[in-house]
Amino acid sequence: MDAREQLLAYLEGTLSRKERQQVLTRLQSSPEWQRELEALRGVQMQLRTEMRLLGRPERGQLEALLPDILNQAARGKPGCSPRWSGLPTFVLVSGVLIMILLAPLVLHTSAVDAVGNWQPNVPESTPTLSLHDENTIEGQLVALEAVATEEPSRLHVQLVTDRGGSIPLRQASPISARWEASPVPMPGATAEPSREVPRWR
Amino acid sequence: MALVKRSLNGDQIAYTDLYEAFAPDVYRLAYSVLLHKQDAEDVVQEVFVYVFRNLARYDPNRGAFRTWLYTITISRCRNARRRKRLPMVALSEMLANGMDPPAPESENPELSSMRSAAHQLLGEALKSLSPRLREAIALRYGQGLIYREMADVLNVPPKTAESRVRLAHQALRKVMDEANVAPLLEEVLG
């Protein structure tokens, strides 16, 4: 550290006790250091004074911005995302997991009517895997249902609530991977063709 | 912090109070860094829209509210600079925005003139600083932050914050020396 750096650090109060003592000793014996210290102190004072005055807002200048700020902030509040905002995370995660589990199978999309009734559009001879899981979320029963068929290869997954609505989560396009192994029954699932319509309550 | 809590509890008036309490400092900081009135207003707007939307993200355990606010402000200033590069500022505009505080009524014309010259010189000197150094000077002397707080805001070690202030100091001193401003300052600060 040169003299100027030491003196500025002294003025800014960032020296250690030992360094501070050294500067004080040097100041007592050096008029040059004393002059330099005074010059630095002058710049520091000037900066302190002027920087606090720099950019003072005019009367009413910032107040005029507030309504627009409040409007913009209100428009962008979190929780307004359009479609999935009301869905519990559990439901979405379950849906994704089931899709992954059933992905290797050969699948088929079935039709779902407007009130959420499950109507697999599957030929009787086509092997189908179906899965039904439910949970109570905030007092509302939510069921996740999935049907996979081999021919044609489709998967259909839907969420059904006890308030009458249903949300299809469809894998509409055929999945190329074919299921070769024998199906291992999963909890709540049957490897037999499911021709019975699983209804929500 | 009571204001933050009230805002988080849905008190709409608290948002206004929060703005009134902090907006002037945010504006001064933005103006000191950008040296442009409209850009500084834009930054104030962006900062408070972000803050009001994300107030729940503020964690008091990680630092003072003011530090969080200044961190966002500096970030927005850098964005603003990137967007349009720092324009050359007309000195008259700078002076019209606070560089030239009104002289005391009792001040004689000669002293008033010297004061004005000193302000002009400082304005010119500030313009000559790099943006990083101007940020450091604005936080240290404009907002009175200590080096540890500056380090949090600038996301640098405290020693770096200190060295930026030192470099800025040296640069400003050089400009002032070249202009032989010392007698002027002595008289004004007198």
Contacts between the chains, C-beta under 8 A, distances in Angstrom:
chain1	res1	chain2	res2	distance
A	4	B	170	7.1
A	5	B	166	6.1
A	8	B	166	5.6
A	8	B	169	5.8
A	9	B	162	7.6
A	9	B	166	7.6
A	12	B	147	7.9
A	12	B	162	7.2
A	12	B	165	7.1
A	14	B	147	6.6
A	14	B	162	5.8
A	39	B	173	7.4
A	39	B	182	6.7
A	40	B	169	7.4
A	40	B	173	7.4
A	42	B	182	6.9
A	42	B	185	5.2
A	42	B	186	6.7
A	42	B	189	6.4
A	43	B	169	6.4
A	43	B	172	6.2
A	43	B	173	5.3
A	43	B	176	6.6
A	43	B	185	7.7
A	44	B	141	7.9
A	44	B	169	7.5
A	45	B	189	5.7
A	46	B	118	7.2
A	46	B	122	6.5
A	46	B	185	5.7
A	46	B	189	6.6
A	47	B	122	7.7
A	47	B	137	6.6
A	47	B	141	4.3
A	47	B	169	7.7
A	47	B	172	7.1
A	48	B	141	5.1
A	49	B	189	7.6
A	50	B	99	7.3
A	50	B	119	6.5
A	50	B	122	5.1
A	51	B	32	6.4
A	51	B	137	6.5
A	51	B	138	6.5
A	51	B	141	3.9
A	51	B	142	3.8
A	52	B	28	7.9
A	52	B	141	7.3
A	52	B	142	6.2
A	52	B	144	7.9
A	53	B	98	5.4
A	53	B	99	7.3
A	53	B	101	4.8
A	54	B	28	6.7
A	54	B	31	6.6
A	54	B	32	5.1
A	54	B	97	7.8
A	54	B	98	5.3
A	54	B	99	6.0
A	54	B	126	7.9
A	54	B	138	7.9
A	54	B	142	6.3
A	55	B	27	6.3
A	55	B	28	4.3
A	55	B	29	7.8
A	55	B	30	7.5
A	55	B	31	2.9
A	55	B	32	5.5
A	55	B	40	6.5
A	55	B	97	5.9
A	55	B	98	5.1
A	55	B	142	7.8
A	56	B	24	7.6
A	56	B	28	6.6
A	56	B	97	7.7
A	56	B	98	4.1
A	57	B	23	7.8
A	57	B	24	5.5
A	57	B	27	5.0
A	57	B	28	7.5
A	61	B	27	7.8
A	61	B	41	7.4
A	62	B	19	7.8
A	62	B	23	4.7
A	62	B	24	6.4
A	62	B	27	6.0
A	62	B	41	8.0
A	62	B	44	6.6
A	63	B	20	8.0
A	65	B	23	7.7
A	65	B	41	6.3
A	65	B	44	6.1
A	65	B	45	5.5
A	65	B	48	8.0
A	66	B	16	6.7
A	66	B	19	5.7
A	66	B	23	7.9
A	68	B	45	6.7
A	69	B	19	7.0
A	69	B	45	5.7
A	69	B	48	4.7
A	69	B	49	5.5
A	69	B	52	7.1
A	70	B	15	6.6
A	70	B	16	7.8
A	70	B	52	7.3
A	72	B	45	7.7
A	72	B	49	4.6
A	73	B	15	7.8
A	73	B	48	7.3
A	73	B	49	5.0
A	73	B	52	3.6
A	73	B	53	5.3
A	76	B	49	7.2
A	76	B	53	5.3
A	77	B	53	6.3
A	78	B	53	7.1
